[in-house]
Amino acid sequence: MLAKSIIFLTAVSLSFVVMAQESGLPFNVEPVATFNEPWAMTFLPDGQMLVTEKRGRLYVVTQDGKKSRPVEEVPNVDYRGQGGFGDVILHPDYQYNGLIYLSYAESGVGDVRGAAVARGRLVMVNGDNRLEDVEVIWRQNPKVTDDGHYGHRMAFDADGYLFISSGDRQKFEPAQQMTGNLGKIVRIHDDGSVPADNPFADRGDVTAEIWTLGHRNPLGLAFDSSGQLWNTEMGPLNGDELNQVVKGSNYGYPIVSEGNHYSGEVIPNHNTRPDFAAPKVAWVPTVAPAGMIFYSGEQFPQWQGSALIAGLASRAIIRVEIDGDTAVEVERFDLGARIRELEQGPDGAIWVLEDQDGGRLLKLTPARN
């Protein structure tokens, strides 16, 4: 059932909580902080958050909304179009090594750019926060013109392998070409080296990184409780996707899609080419999916195991139930703003980042009868 929209007044105080009984939603919505073009967040072991802004800033944020000064010594970003700072995640052994990973758009020689991933050690001393020993461990290859479809979401699996989504950079054909990593999901070690058991490892060079291919703009990446990887993907004109990411698979773009090119040119659907992996959910019309998580907390027990997907054009959180290889959208919660990212907090609350300038950090907690 589609929940009613929340109407937020621009003059409202950040401390104002929209109660579930006022909104028709199954949760209360508490605005906590505001940002300029926030893109991603992740929780630190002490319960604070790291939040990125596209313009190239990284903040440490408390759960009551206090923001640090921008973290120093972060990578320089190529801020334009869809490019800038992207994702931020912790190394699985962060408590011991202090390493965080940042994805971002990086300029090249001439009018070209591409996504990159850097890691560095986060040092926090008396409110002065900085990165040390920063090194780039991965880059999109090749760098190209234009400023869209970076993808650059990241996720570690239970074995410590790092997966990175790499968009097609609005160039179409590279998603099917094995000489670069555009339009792919890649799998590397935590230091950027390539695992020997990758599906195309024997081909060497950048091809060895590739885990799956035929992607357009994969903006969400998450593992379910069984260790299965899933991605959300922005399709062309409509045809957005939720994919089960299976080693060595080809998802068909731009040869097949559930949507069509913005020019009006028709793209054949996946059912015309069963040799390509079809999405488990396709959205026509668009929902513009962004970040995603699999919920495992206690505050919303009825959602345990569900995928929660941030919707940009749909201005919503989309809940998808997954049973093995089957996925079905079951609920959509209209939040009245473009939603870029969401994360599960340490206590099971759901934290949400709105998109664009003035994007708010929201805390969702269950409605109480």
Secondary structure, 3 states (H helix, E strand, C coil): CECCCCCCCCCCCCCCCECHHHHCCCEEEEEEEEEECEEEEEECCCCCEEEEECCCEEEEECCCCCECCCCECCCCCCCECCECEEEEEECCCHHHHCEEEEEEEEECCCCCEEEEEEEEEEEEECCEEEEEEEEEEEECCCCECCCCCCEEEEEECCCCCEEEEECCCCCCHHHHCCCCCCCEEEEECCCCCCCCCCCCHHHCHHHHHEEEECCCEEEEEEECCCCCEEEEEECCECCEEEEEECCCCECCCCCCCCCECCCCCCCCCHHHCCCCCCCCEEECCCCCEEEEEECCCCCCHHHCCCEEEEECCCCEEEEEEEECCEEEEEEEEECCCCEEEEEECCCCCEEEEECCEEEEEEEEEECCC
